[in-house]
Amino acid sequence: MTAFETIRVALESIIHNLLRSTLTMLGIIIGVAAVIATVALVTGAQRAVDEQISSLSAGVVSVMPGQSFFRGVASANRVSMTIDDYEALRRDAHYLSEVVPEISSYRQIKYLNQNLNHRINGTTPNYADVHGIEVTHGRMFSQGDLAARRRVAVLGQEIPVNLDIEPQNIIGRMISIDRVAFQVIGVFERVGLPYQNPDDDVFIPLSTAELRVFGNDRLDRLSAKVAEGIPLETGMVDIERVMRREHKIRPGAANDFMIMNPQQFVEAQQQSMAIFAFLLGGVASVSLVVGGIGVMNIMLVSVTERIREIGVRKALGGTRFNILTQFLTEALTIGTLGGLLGIGLGWGVAWAMAQLGGFNTAVSVEAVLLAFGVSGGIGLVFGVWPARRAAQLDPIEALRHD
């Protein structure tokens, strides 16, 4: 029997028992679709995060308060980072083009009869430029607003949404922050970062935040932009030099502050995404195993039903290899057809999540090829035992079978 005839006979057997074959493929279809949709969701989310971080934080490093140490033991209290640190970096650092201080805390916001609780971020006018964020409505507060300690505010994109007002309509309105009146002068574009998302923040001049809202000069974070053409590591060393001098840290002692670059956030995000994908992929792969067991069961039933047919083929000169190939081809065909249908279903689910659910999805060619190969491999592996059983049947006993 030629290879073409073997495939033809296998397809005829599948078509003859179409309902049973479809039910057999169902486990593989669901498993492959789940894998494709899961990988598409994780890949899309990862790409979106990478694009946001690369576009918003290119060449920007963050400096945050760390723990103090006494005789090598970390203290439970965090070290204060003040406006003096900001002034020192701006004055003495050699490889930084911009430095942005941030003092923040959650406060009550009141607009008309509505009350919200959001993070208030006191900063300088160059915050938007350094972080690559545009003001879509109104304007950013200026150096004049900072020097005059004016009570003006720029809102993140989600604040007007939560206040049930269009962003363009809130410009010029008054809001209250801890019973202090502020005039809204601008609204930022939507950013959607996975960490420290400015969409939910209210931004006010640093001097106003220090004296009128928080009552102290302790910074929560410093953002520093490394000068163009300078390696990020050089800028981080420059920051460390200035900060250690300001905090009077002795040589060999540990830093009481943390310097982080966007790549560390990316790596942490990638690790969490990889764990998430592994867990979801493991759950989805259970369906593939169940589908493989279904293929094996149905092929065993098929062998039992076609014992007499196998005897006739052997009596007419069919070898064990011919019989083995025929049944393996049937199992492989069921697996690959299930894989193709599962890929189509998974692609459709990923498209629906993107169009209807607003998720970022991306179906990769690698995931499609892997799913197709695994589905065919499952059909082949789980079809070996039934195929061997069919090939080892005695032709005389098979012909006597009713």
C-alpha positions as CSV (number, residue, x, y, z in Angstrom):
1,M,0.0,0.0,0.0
2,T,1.4,3.4,-1.0
3,A,1.7,6.4,1.2
4,F,-1.1,8.1,-0.7
5,E,-3.4,5.1,-0.3
6,T,-2.6,4.9,3.4
7,I,-3.6,8.5,3.9
8,R,-6.8,8.1,1.8
9,V,-7.9,5.1,3.8
10,A,-7.2,7.0,7.1
11,L,-9.3,9.9,5.9
12,E,-12.1,7.7,4.8
13,S,-12.2,6.0,8.2
14,I,-12.3,9.4,9.9
15,I,-15.1,10.7,7.6
16,H,-17.0,7.5,8.1
17,N,-17.0,8.1,11.8
18,L,-17.2,11.8,11.7
19,L,-19.1,12.5,14.9
20,R,-16.8,10.2,16.9
21,S,-13.7,11.7,15.3
22,T,-14.9,15.2,16.1
23,L,-15.6,14.4,19.7
24,T,-12.1,12.8,19.9
25,M,-10.5,16.0,18.6
26,L,-12.4,18.2,21.0
27,G,-9.9,17.8,23.8
28,I,-7.1,18.7,21.4
29,I,-9.0,21.6,20.0
30,I,-9.8,23.1,23.4
31,G,-6.2,22.6,24.6
32,V,-4.6,24.2,21.6
33,A,-7.1,27.1,21.6
34,A,-6.4,27.7,25.3
35,V,-2.6,27.7,24.7
36,I,-2.8,30.0,21.7
37,A,-5.1,32.5,23.5
38,T,-3.0,32.4,26.7
39,V,0.2,33.0,24.9
40,A,-1.4,35.8,22.8
41,L,-2.6,37.5,25.9
42,V,0.7,37.3,27.8
43,T,2.7,38.3,24.7
44,G,0.5,41.3,23.9
45,A,0.6,42.5,27.5
46,Q,4.4,42.2,27.6
47,R,4.8,44.1,24.3
48,A,2.5,46.9,25.5
49,V,4.5,47.2,28.8
50,D,7.8,47.2,26.9
51,E,6.6,49.9,24.5
52,Q,5.3,52.1,27.3
53,I,8.4,51.9,29.4
54,S,10.8,52.4,26.4
55,S,8.8,55.4,25.2
56,L,8.2,57.1,28.6
57,S,11.4,56.4,30.5
58,A,14.2,56.4,28.0
59,G,17.4,57.3,29.8
60,V,15.6,58.0,33.1
61,V,16.6,56.5,36.4
62,S,14.8,56.7,39.7
63,V,16.3,57.4,43.1
64,M,14.2,56.3,46.1
65,P,14.8,56.3,49.9
66,G,16.3,53.1,51.2
67,Q,17.0,51.6,54.7
68,S,19.5,52.9,57.1
69,F,22.1,50.5,58.6
70,F,23.7,50.3,62.0
71,R,26.7,48.0,62.4
72,G,25.5,46.1,59.3
73,V,21.9,45.6,60.5
74,A,19.1,47.2,58.5
75,S,16.8,49.6,60.4
76,A,13.0,49.4,60.1
77,N,12.9,53.1,59.3
78,R,13.4,54.5,55.8
79,V,16.0,57.2,55.3
80,S,14.7,60.7,54.5
81,M,15.4,62.0,51.1
82,T,14.9,65.8,51.0
83,I,14.9,68.7,48.6
84,D,18.5,69.3,49.5
85,D,19.3,66.0,47.7
86,Y,17.5,67.3,44.7
87,E,19.4,70.6,44.8
88,A,22.7,68.7,45.2
89,L,22.0,66.5,42.2
90,R,21.0,69.4,40.0
91,R,24.1,71.4,41.1
92,D,26.9,68.8,41.3
93,A,26.0,65.9,39.0
94,H,28.1,65.9,35.8
95,Y,26.1,63.6,33.6
96,L,22.5,64.5,34.3
97,S,20.5,66.8,32.0
98,E,17.3,67.0,34.2
99,V,16.4,66.1,37.7
100,V,12.7,65.9,38.9
101,P,11.8,65.7,42.6
102,E,8.6,64.1,43.7
103,I,6.8,64.4,47.1
104,S,3.6,62.5,47.2
105,S,0.9,61.2,49.5
106,Y,-2.7,60.2,49.3
107,R,-5.1,63.0,50.1
108,Q,-8.9,63.7,49.9
109,I,-10.0,65.5,46.7
110,K,-13.3,67.3,46.6
111,Y,-15.1,68.6,43.6
112,L,-18.6,70.0,44.1
113,N,-20.4,67.2,46.0
114,Q,-17.9,64.4,45.1
115,N,-15.1,63.1,47.2
116,L,-12.1,61.0,46.0
117,N,-8.9,59.7,47.5
118,H,-6.0,60.0,45.1
119,R,-2.3,60.5,45.2
120,I,-1.1,64.1,45.2
121,N,2.3,64.5,43.6
122,G,4.3,67.7,44.3
123,T,6.9,68.2,41.5
124,T,8.5,70.6,39.2
125,P,7.4,71.9,35.7
126,N,9.9,69.6,33.9
127,Y,8.1,66.5,35.1
128,A,6.2,66.1,31.9
129,D,9.2,66.6,29.6
130,V,11.4,64.2,31.5
131,H,8.8,61.4,31.6
132,G,7.6,62.0,28.0
133,I,4.0,62.9,28.9
134,E,2.0,65.4,27.1
135,V,-0.7,67.8,28.4
136,T,-3.7,67.2,26.2
137,H,-5.9,69.9,27.7
138,G,-4.7,73.2,29.3
139,R,-1.1,73.6,30.3
140,M,1.6,72.4,32.7
141,F,2.4,74.7,35.6
142,S,5.4,76.9,35.1
143,Q,8.4,78.1,37.0
144,G,6.5,81.2,37.8
145,D,3.8,79.1,39.4
146,L,6.5,77.2,41.3
147,A,8.2,80.4,42.6
148,A,4.9,82.0,43.6
149,R,3.6,78.8,45.3
150,R,0.4,79.1,43.3
151,R,-2.4,76.7,44.1
152,V,-2.7,75.2,40.6
153,A,-3.1,71.5,39.6
154,V,-2.6,69.2,36.6
155,L,-4.7,66.1,36.6
156,G,-4.0,62.6,35.4
157,Q,-6.4,61.3,32.8
158,E,-8.5,59.1,35.2
159,I,-9.3,62.0,37.6
160,P,-11.9,63.7,35.4
161,V,-13.4,60.3,34.5
162,N,-13.9,59.6,38.2
163,L,-15.4,63.0,38.7
164,D,-17.9,62.4,35.8
165,I,-16.7,65.4,33.8
166,E,-15.0,65.7,30.4
167,P,-11.2,66.6,30.7
168,Q,-11.7,69.8,28.6
169,N,-14.6,71.0,30.8
170,I,-12.7,70.8,34.1
171,I,-10.0,73.3,33.0
172,G,-10.4,76.4,35.1
173,R,-12.6,74.7,37.7
174,M,-11.7,74.7,41.4
175,I,-11.0,71.5,43.4
176,S,-10.2,71.1,47.0
177,I,-7.2,69.1,48.3
178,D,-7.4,68.6,52.0
179,R,-9.6,71.7,52.2
180,V,-7.1,73.8,50.2
181,A,-8.6,75.2,47.0
182,F,-6.7,74.5,43.7
183,Q,-7.4,75.7,40.2
184,V,-7.2,73.0,37.5
185,I,-5.0,74.2,34.7
186,G,-4.3,71.0,32.7
187,V,-5.0,67.3,32.1
188,F,-2.3,64.8,31.1
189,E,-2.7,62.3,28.3
190,R,-3.5,58.7,29.2
191,V,-0.3,56.7,30.0
192,G,-1.4,53.4,31.5
193,L,1.9,52.3,33.1
194,P,1.8,49.1,35.2
195,Y,3.6,50.8,38.1
196,Q,3.5,54.4,39.4
197,N,0.8,55.2,36.9
198,P,0.3,59.0,36.6
199,D,-3.2,58.6,35.3
200,D,-4.5,58.4,38.8
201,D,-2.4,61.3,40.2
202,V,-2.9,65.0,40.8
203,F,0.2,67.1,40.2
204,I,0.9,70.4,42.0
205,P,4.0,72.7,42.2
206,L,6.6,71.3,44.6
207,S,6.7,74.5,46.7
208,T,3.0,74.5,47.1
209,A,2.9,70.8,48.2
210,E,5.8,71.4,50.6
211,L,4.2,74.3,52.5
212,R,0.4,74.1,51.9
213,V,-0.4,70.4,51.7
214,F,2.3,68.1,53.2
215,G,4.1,70.5,55.6
216,N,7.5,68.9,55.0
217,D,10.3,68.6,52.4
218,R,10.8,64.8,52.4
219,L,10.9,63.4,48.8
220,D,9.4,60.1,47.9
221,R,11.4,59.8,44.6
222,L,13.8,61.6,42.4
223,S,13.8,61.0,38.6
224,A,17.0,61.9,36.8
225,K,17.5,62.0,33.1
226,V,21.0,61.0,31.9
227,A,22.6,63.4,29.4
228,E,22.4,62.4,25.8
229,G,25.3,60.2,24.7
230,I,26.2,59.2,28.3
231,P,25.7,55.5,29.2
232,L,23.0,54.8,31.8
233,E,25.5,53.1,34.1
234,T,27.7,56.2,34.1
235,G,24.8,58.4,35.1
236,M,23.9,56.0,37.9
237,V,27.5,56.1,39.3
238,D,27.3,59.9,39.1
239,I,24.1,59.9,41.1
240,E,25.5,57.5,43.7
241,R,28.6,59.7,44.1
242,V,26.5,62.8,44.9
243,M,24.0,61.0,47.1
244,R,26.6,59.3,49.2
245,R,28.4,62.6,49.8
246,E,25.1,64.3,50.8
247,H,24.1,61.5,53.2
248,K,27.7,61.4,54.6
249,I,28.0,57.6,54.0
250,R,31.5,56.3,54.8
251,P,33.5,54.4,52.3
252,G,32.5,50.7,52.2
253,A,29.2,51.3,53.9
254,A,26.0,50.4,52.2
255,N,23.8,53.0,50.4
256,D,20.8,54.2,52.3
257,F,19.0,54.9,49.0
258,M,18.1,52.9,45.9
259,I,18.9,53.7,42.3
260,M,16.7,51.8,39.7
261,N,16.6,52.0,36.0
262,P,13.6,51.0,33.7
263,Q,15.3,47.8,32.7
264,Q,14.9,46.5,36.2
265,F,11.2,47.1,36.0
266,V,11.1,45.4,32.6
267,E,12.9,42.4,34.0
268,A,10.6,42.1,37.0
269,Q,7.6,42.4,34.7
270,Q,9.0,39.8,32.3
271,Q,9.5,37.4,35.2
272,S,6.0,37.8,36.5
273,M,4.6,37.4,33.0
274,A,6.7,34.3,32.4
275,I,5.3,32.7,35.7
276,F,1.8,33.7,34.7
277,A,2.2,32.2,31.2
278,F,3.7,29.0,32.7
279,L,0.8,28.5,35.1
280,L,-1.8,29.2,32.5
281,G,0.0,27.1,29.9
282,G,0.2,24.2,32.4
283,V,-3.5,24.3,33.0
284,A,-4.2,24.5,29.2
285,S,-1.9,21.6,28.5
286,V,-4.1,19.3,30.7
287,S,-6.7,19.5,27.9
288,L,-4.1,18.4,25.4
289,V,-3.3,15.3,27.6
290,V,-7.0,14.6,27.9
291,G,-7.3,14.9,24.2
292,G,-4.4,12.5,23.7
293,I,-6.0,9.9,25.9
294,G,-9.2,10.4,23.9
295,V,-7.3,9.7,20.7
296,M,-5.9,6.5,22.2
297,N,-9.2,5.2,23.5
298,I,-11.0,5.8,20.1
299,M,-8.1,4.2,18.2
300,L,-8.4,1.2,20.5
301,V,-12.1,1.0,19.8
302,S,-11.4,1.4,16.1
303,V,-8.9,-1.5,16.2
304,T,-11.5,-3.7,17.9
305,E,-14.2,-2.9,15.4
306,R,-11.9,-3.5,12.4
307,I,-10.2,-6.7,13.4
308,R,-11.8,-8.6,10.4
309,E,-10.7,-5.8,8.0
310,I,-7.1,-6.0,9.4
311,G,-7.2,-9.8,8.8
312,V,-8.3,-9.3,5.2
313,R,-5.5,-6.8,4.6
314,K,-2.9,-9.1,6.0
315,A,-4.3,-12.0,4.0
316,L,-4.0,-9.9,0.8
317,G,-0.3,-9.2,1.5
318,G,-0.4,-6.3,3.9
319,T,2.6,-6.2,6.2
320,R,2.8,-5.2,9.9
321,F,4.4,-2.0,8.8
322,N,1.4,-1.2,6.5
323,I,-1.1,-1.8,9.2
324,L,1.0,0.2,11.7
325,T,1.4,3.1,9.3
326,Q,-2.3,3.1,8.5
327,F,-3.4,3.5,12.2
328,L,-0.6,5.9,13.0
329,T,-1.7,8.0,10.1
330,E,-5.3,8.1,11.4
331,A,-4.1,9.1,14.8
332,L,-1.7,11.7,13.4
333,T,-4.5,13.1,11.1
334,I,-6.9,13.4,14.1
335,G,-4.2,15.2,16.1
336,T,-3.2,17.7,13.3
337,L,-6.8,18.4,12.3
338,G,-7.6,19.1,16.0
339,G,-4.5,21.3,16.1
340,L,-5.6,23.3,13.1
341,L,-9.1,23.8,14.4
342,G,-7.7,24.7,17.8
343,I,-5.3,27.3,16.3
344,G,-8.3,28.9,14.5
345,L,-10.4,28.9,17.6
346,G,-7.5,30.3,19.7
347,W,-6.9,33.0,17.2
348,G,-10.6,33.9,17.2
349,V,-10.6,34.1,21.0
350,A,-7.5,36.3,21.0
351,W,-9.2,38.6,18.4
352,A,-12.4,38.8,20.5
353,M,-10.4,39.7,23.7
354,A,-8.7,42.5,21.8
355,Q,-11.8,43.8,20.1
356,L,-14.4,43.3,22.8
357,G,-12.4,43.2,26.0
358,G,-9.8,45.9,25.2
359,F,-6.9,43.5,25.9
360,N,-3.5,43.7,24.2
361,T,-3.1,40.4,22.4
362,A,-0.5,39.2,19.9
363,V,-0.5,35.7,18.3
364,S,3.0,34.8,17.5
365,V,4.1,32.5,14.7
366,E,6.3,30.5,17.1
367,A,3.2,29.8,19.3
368,V,1.2,28.6,16.3
369,L,4.0,26.3,15.0
370,L,4.6,24.9,18.5
371,A,0.9,24.3,19.1
372,F,0.6,22.6,15.7
373,G,3.6,20.4,16.3
374,V,2.4,19.4,19.8
375,S,-1.0,18.5,18.6
376,G,0.4,16.3,15.8
377,G,2.9,14.8,18.3
378,I,0.1,14.0,20.8
379,G,-1.9,12.2,18.0
380,L,1.2,10.2,17.0
381,V,2.4,9.3,20.6
382,F,-1.1,8.3,21.8
383,G,-1.7,6.4,18.6
384,V,1.4,4.1,18.9
385,W,-0.2,1.6,21.2
386,P,-3.4,1.0,19.2
387,A,-1.4,0.9,16.0
388,R,1.0,-1.7,17.4
389,R,-1.9,-3.7,18.7
390,A,-3.5,-3.7,15.2
391,A,-0.2,-4.6,13.5
392,Q,0.4,-7.6,15.9
393,L,-2.9,-9.2,15.3
394,D,-2.8,-12.8,13.9
395,P,-4.4,-12.8,10.4
396,I,-6.1,-16.2,10.9
397,E,-7.6,-15.2,14.3
398,A,-8.6,-11.8,12.8
399,L,-10.4,-13.5,9.9
400,R,-12.4,-15.7,12.3
401,H,-13.5,-12.7,14.3
402,D,-17.2,-11.8,13.9
